[in-house]
Amino acid sequence: MTMTKVELLAAARLTLKDTATPYLWDDTELTGYIQDAEMEAAFRADLLESDGVATYCTVAVVAGTATYTLNALVYEVKRARIAGEGQHLIRTSRDKLDSTSTVWEDETGTPREYYLTGNSLRLVPNPTANGSLNLVVHRLPVSPMGTSPEISPLHHRRMLDYAYKLAYLKRDADTYDPIKAMDFDRLFTESFGIRRDARLQTRQLKHTAIEMKDTASEQW
């Protein structure tokens, strides 16, 4: 069942035993913890996939321009295809391209490959025609949260463990409890997995690009 932001706040106060005013955690900071919890859950477990949503999934390709900045909420691209083309673009990496050619940055034509650097996507070769790039992506939830979380209701109560962790890390005599924070962090990790280190994620992306099978013959 979907929980609203108000219901999540009330549930958090019950668990934290913070139901009487003056609150140990005011509404603003506790709401912030809940929003951080949704963000962390979505990222760790890839809970939000967008396909066909223009804001996240459509990039206007301009002839002569190879690099494009993705929406700030997008952190991973699962599939990419130039509209009108029957083949997916192949995921690659700069290292792999450098190892196979010294002039790949100068090549032009219909893009066949792409790689990611941060939230930028580079088409290879450089496009010679305007067009549209269609993506399937994993993204973070919109912040601040609307009336309820974007992630599935199945995860609403479990994501609160991260909010409890943050609450117990507040540096105050009546709120700071690193043992409880650690316990709730463990529960959250059991539900959504460990947090991916940024450097490890970069290495994994490069490894994935090298090891991925050639999907050029697959249909969109």
Buried (B, 14 or more C-beta within 10 A) or exposed (E): EEBBBEBBBEBBBEBBEBEEEEEBBEEEBBBBBBBBBBBBBBBBBBBBEBEEBEEBBBBEBEEEEBEBEBBEBBBBBEBBBBEEBEBBBBBBBBEBBEEEEEEBBEEEEBBBBBBBEEBEBBBBBBBEEEBEBBBBBBBBBBEEBEEBBBBEEEBBBBBBBBBBBBBBBBEEEEBEBEEBBEBBBEBBBEBBEEBEEEEEEBEEBBEEBEEEEEEEEEEE
